[in-house]
Amino acid sequence: MEQLKFLSVNSFGSVMGISGLSLAGRLSHNLFGTSSLIAELIGLMGIIMFVLLSVFFAIKWFKFPSVIYSEFSNPIGGNFYGAITVAILLLSSVILPYNQILGQAIWIIGTSLTILLSYFMVSRLFKVKQDPRHAVPAMLIPAVAILNVPVTGVAMPFAWIHELNLFCIAVGGVSSLIFLTMIFTRLIHHEPMAAGMNPSLLILIAPSEVGFLAYVSMTKSIDIFASILFYFGLFLFMVLFFKSVNKSIPFSTAWWAVSFPLAVLSNAALKYALYVNTWPTKVIAAFILILTTFVIVIIFIRTIKYLISGKLLQG
């Protein structure tokens, strides 16, 4: 149990990536006719992982509350608590086709926690002078989390859903623009991040691609603005992928930071190909889905190996 002290909140990035891959599998079934069973089994794995991590994290909270408080208060590490709320939102979409009431209840919980977390993370920026070096890609997680509300909630039957989705797109979209400016300024004009943080660089593509999915979910069409969002995220992926996924980077749970950006890019590429229906977009969608699956499988295998060897949960 003592090792649970070192269970990082960024472990929930695994649920984000696996759940996102499950949703991409459903889109792949519609576009390429791939087996829907595979997508559902991946979704089940995401649910199991979330339950296990939640239990372990609850034990950590009970046994080491000061560690939890320290992590949450950290100007960099605290942003990863958004991974929990994103995981809840994504799982609501995984569960919804099987049980609408349960899916809706989980979505409401995820949405409430996401808005509260986003409010807290933004408001605390105004309380004390901020160190520019703290403007790292993880800063985007709460903003991306609130953009996930309309992505996962567009099918909700509530009378107030349209206005809530607009609110979340406004908050998440504008916040992402502000934070992206701060992060790019820090990355360009200050010393490089620690090597162990490099996988989080891929988070920079998430606002564009989640923004694309949110916008298309609301408008039910792909216009020039939607295409701009998708292709800018695709360009950032081309720039950042090999900087984020590199054998020289020490392995830890921080590697899961690449899984959700890849999964959301895959969802965006598949949805774009479904709308546009041209062979180049289908090739792009297939390539990204295969790459995402490969990367997540490799990270999953390495995680299990490090967990069994006792290297994963170390101070």
N, C-alpha and C positions, 0 to 999 in steps of 0.2 A: 504493500500500500504506500510505502514511503516514496516509491518511484512515481506515483501519481502527482507528486509535487511538480514534476517536470513535464507533465502532460500539457502541451501548449494549446491555447485556444485556436491557433491556426490549423489544428488537426481537423476542424470542421470544414476546412477547405476540401477535404476528401469527399465529404457528403455533397458539397456544391458541385464538384467535378463529376462525380458518378451520377448524381441526379440529373445534371445537365446533359450528360451523355445518354441517359435513358430517354429524355425528351427529344434529343437529336435522333435517337433510334426510331422514335415514332414518326418523325418527319421523313426519315430515310425510307420507312415502310411506304409512305405515301408517294415519295419521289422515285425510288428505285425498286420498290417491291421486296425489300429485305424482310426477314422474319420479324414479326412484331413480338414474338415470344422472347427474343433476345433482349429487346428494349425493356420489356416488363421484368425480366429477371434482373437486369441491371438496376432497375428502379427498386426492386425488392432488396437488393444488396445495399442500396443507398439508405433505405429505411432501417435495415438492421444495423448498419454502421452508425446512423444517427442515434438510435436507441442506446447502443453500447457506449458511444462517446458521451451521451447525456448522463448515463449512469455513472461513468467514471468521473466525469467533470463535477457531478453533484457530490460525489464522495470527496473529491479534491476541495470543493467549496466548504464542505462540512469540517474537514480535517485541517485545511490550510487556508482559512479565510483571508489572512494577511497577504498570502501569495496572490490570490484572486484580486484583491483590492489593488495590489501593486501593479499587476498586469493591466487591469482596467484603467488605472490612472496614468499609465505610461503613454506619453504623447504619440508614440509609434505603435507599440503593441496593442494598445487599447482599441485601435481601429479594427483589429481582427475579430472583435466581438460581433462585428457586422456579419461575419461568416455564419454565425449561428442563425441569425434572422433570415439571411438569404437561403440557407439550407431548409428552414421551415417553409418558406414561400415555395421553393422548388418542389419540396415533398408534397405540398398541397396539390400541385399540378399532377404529380405522379399518382396520388391517391384518388383524385377527383373522379376519374372514369369508373372507379370501382365503388365508391361511396360518396355521393355528392354532399351529404350533410357533414360527414367527417372532413372531407376535403375543404369545404367552406369554413368549417370551424377552425381548422389548422391555418387556413389562409388569413382569417381574421386575427388570430393570435400572432402570426408572423407579421402581418401588416402593422398591428398596434406596436409590437416590439421594435419594428424597423423605424417607424416614425419617431418613437421615443428616443431610440438610440441616435438617429440622425440629428434630432433636436439637441441632444446632450453634446454630441461631438462637435457640432458647429458652434453652439453657444460657449463652450469652454475655450474656443479659440480667442474669444474677446475678453477673457478674464485676466490673462497674464501675457506678457510679451513672449512671442513665439520665437524659437530658434529656427532659422531658415533650414538648418540641416534636418529638421523633423518633417519637412515637406517631402515625403517619399511616396511611392505608388500606393502603399497600404492606406494612405489618407483618403483614397478614392472609394474604399470599400463601403462606408456608410452611404455615400451618394449613389453608388451603383446599387446598393441594397434597396433604396427607395425607388429607383427606376424599375426594379424587378416587381414592384407592386402591380403596376398596370400590365406587365408581361404575363404574370401569373393570375391576375384577377379580372382579365377582360371578359371571361365567361361567367363571372359571378352574376346572379340574378337580382342583386339589390338595386333599389331605385336610386340610391346615392352613388353608385359605383362610377358613373361617368365623371362626375365632378371630383371624386376622390382620385381617380386616375389622372385627370388633368393636373390636380394639385401635386401629385407625386412626380409627374413628368416635369413640371415647372421647377420644383425644388431640386430633384435629382439632376436635371439637365443643366441648370444654371450653376449649381454647386460644382458639378463636374468640370464645367468650363473654368471656373475660378481656381479649383484645386489643380487642374491640369497645368494652368499657367504657372502656379506656384511650384509645382513639381518639376516641370521642364526647366524653370529658372534655377532651381536648386541643383538639378542633375548637370546642367551645363556650366554653371558658374562656381560650384563648390566642389569639394573633394568627392571622389566616387563613394558609393555606398559600400558597406562591407560585402565581401564576396558571397556570404551566406544569404544576403538579401536579394541577390540578382534574380532569382526566380520570380520575385514579385514585380519585376519590370513589365512582365506580360500583362499585369493588371491594367496598364495604360491603354490597352485596346478595348477594355470592357465598357467604358462609357459610350463609345461609338456604337458598339454592337448591341449592347442592352438597350441603348437609346433607339437604335434602329428597330429592334423587336417591339419596344413599347410603342413607338410611333406607328408602325405597321399594324399592330394589334388594335390601335385606336382608329386608324383611318381606313383599314381594310384594303389598302392599295399601296403600291410602291411608286412614288413620284421622284422628282429630281432630288429633293431634300433627303429622302430615305436612301437613295442610291449614294449620295455624298457621305452619309453616315457609314454605310456599309463599306464603301471602298476606302475611306480614310482608315477605318479600323483594320482592314485587310493590309493596307500599306504599312501601318505600324507593326502588324504581325510580321511582315517580311523584314522589317528593320530590327525588331527586338527578339525574334525567336531564338537565334543562336547565341544571343547575349544572355538569355534567360535559362536556356537548357544547354548546359555545358558540363562535361565530365569533370572539369577542374573545380566545380562548385561542390563544397562538402554536402553530403546528403543529410537531410533532416526532414521533419514534417513541413518545413518551410517550402519544400519542393512542390507540395500540393497547391501552392499559390498559382502554378501555371495551369492547373487542370480546369478551373472554372472559366478563365478567359478563353482557353481553347474550346471548351464545350459550348460557350455562348457564341463564339465565332462560327463553330460548326452549325449551331441552330440557325444563326443568321444566314449563313451561306446556303443552307438547305431551303430555308424559307424564301430567300431571294431567287434561287433556281426554280422553285415551285411557281413563283409569280411570273418570272421572266421567260422561263421555259426555252432556253437556248443551250446548245451543247457546251459552249465554254463555261457557262455558269454551273452546269451539271458536273463538269470535270473538276472545277474548283471546289464544289461542294463535296464531291466524292473524295478528293485528295485530303481536304481538311478533316473530314470525318474519319478517314483511315488513320491520319496522323494523330488526331486526338485520341482515338482508341488505343493506338500503339503507345503513346506517351503515358496515358493513364494506367495501362496494364503494367508498363515497366515501373512506374512509381509505386503502384500497389504491391508488386512483387518485392521491390526493394524495401518497402515499409515492413512487410511481413518478415523478411530476412533480418532486418535490423531489430525488429521487435523480439524475435526469437533469440537473437544473440545478446539481447540486453543493451544494445547500443542506442536504441531509439529514445528511451527515457533516461537521459543522463543530464546532470547539471553542467 
